[in-house]
Amino acid sequence: MHSISISASASASAIASGGARSKAAAGRRPGEIRFCGLRGDALACASLRASHAAAATRRAVLRAAASANGAAGSGDGFDYDLVIIGAGVGGHGAALHAVEEGLKTAIIEGDVVGGTCVNRGCVPSKALLAVSGRMRELHDEHHMKSLGLQVSSTGYDRQAVADHANNLASKIRSNLTNSMKAMGVDILTGFGKIVGKQKVRYGKVGFPEKEITAKNIIIATGSVPFVPKGIEIDGKTVFTSDHALKLESVPDWIAIVGSGYIGLEFSDVYTALGSEVTFVEALDQLMPGFDPEIAKLAQRVLINTRKIDYHTGVFASKITPAKDGKPVLIELIDAKTKEHKETLEVDAALIATGRAPFTSGLGLENINVVTQRGFIPVDERMQVTDADGNVVPNLFCIGDANGKLMLAHAASAQGISVVEQISGRDHILNHLSIPAACFTHPEISMVGLTEPQAREKADNEGFEVSVVKTSFKANTKALAENEGDGIAKMIYRPDTGEILGVHILGLHAADLIHEASNAIALGTRLQELKLAVHAHPTLSEVLDELFKAAKPKDGQEREPNHPPQPLLKVLSFITSLLSSPQ
């Protein structure tokens, strides 16, 4: 089992070699863990629960190294080198990276560690979606028989399903908390407020407040569900995703207002558990924001084959909760003319109209910062800008609060990028390299530009765009699972081999997208990716086929040094026969 350690001698040698990255590398033995993603799950291992004394020793050594090397972290009379307001995934990622860089770090949290993602978002929703996936598979009699399996009956315990989601959130929350404590991050309880340059005040309501100073401050306060005007929330029959994740009931008929990520995932859960669903979408097509071609196929697979109907081009102008024996009433108006169209009567309504930044009460007026639709304005380095357009020194904002890309892993990446800058290494995050995923069955994932976005960019900048596609029906592993429904699509520049966007609908699409996102992040061209080797038979060959189908102008005639093995040729031929419509 791995452990985390640092030795004074290792740090001394790192100082001699110079550079914070080389210091961190010298302080780790080969095989030791370097955190990524949520960066906390691994800390559940007993060997990783370092004592506070060990963490303090490690932090002291790192700070001494940073100070001797002239990097940030020398203190300069401040209480902390870095104070983070908000302990969600973004704040957590920034805090751990800061400690690794030798910065004395504190994080302020007024609610619970983990923020929206861990407590009311991506973590508990994945627990519910795991259940819906199993239910779908067991209910699909044709699919079971094709695999030679027989299932007599299936059912579920609603409370047990809800407990599974709640227990997962509790476990991850505990892991994140323990990871920060073990690494020496000071966790301060209360609501944080900026009271002046490099000054933060925090405390609980009804208790005395405390004031601390910090060389640098990161705002990472996240977001809350957005509820349009005219919608009355009672938390029982009309509710947001915060309430839905508790799964207090499974209504016979539920309307879902909004068909983005949140709405789609909950439609997957509710229909798997027996509900009928009606989507209410303001735009003229479902799944806005997705690549149109992928959205069209996803509608055929995820909506048309299930007990789901929909209304597009309409607003839910008023929603009244169920009471006195009456159902939930939803008044629909035309999105363009605002004329009344009809009134729906349903058992429940889930409001999935997006999220709004949680930035009120932060004391931004004390530093001349004005929000834009609630979002805190930042530049490409996540530095906060004031009302005059000037950068506010030593103040940063990450995650949903800045609105650049409202995803938990984007917040974490932004936080790490900020710490890199604080540590003396300029870093600009490429947001087009950050993947996104919708965990329906099958999954949808994407990175970069959609085809319309790419073509608009090409028209403006004067270059060509090419598109290649491959089907999951041509993938041996997908066929072995009887999961051939799916497509992968890549948009690229043939003149340079640059990937502009990749979109996947199919089995484990959320896992497959990262090869493409990393290629975009690292600037890897298709001329190189075409020669990459993928294990056979795996789903990763979906991307392999996609890369090989591309025809970049520079090197498009190049062939691998070694021809394919005869066995792979035979397997490829068999796969093509299986995927043939005849």
Disulfide bonds with the S-S distance in Angstrom:
Cys117-Cys122 2.07
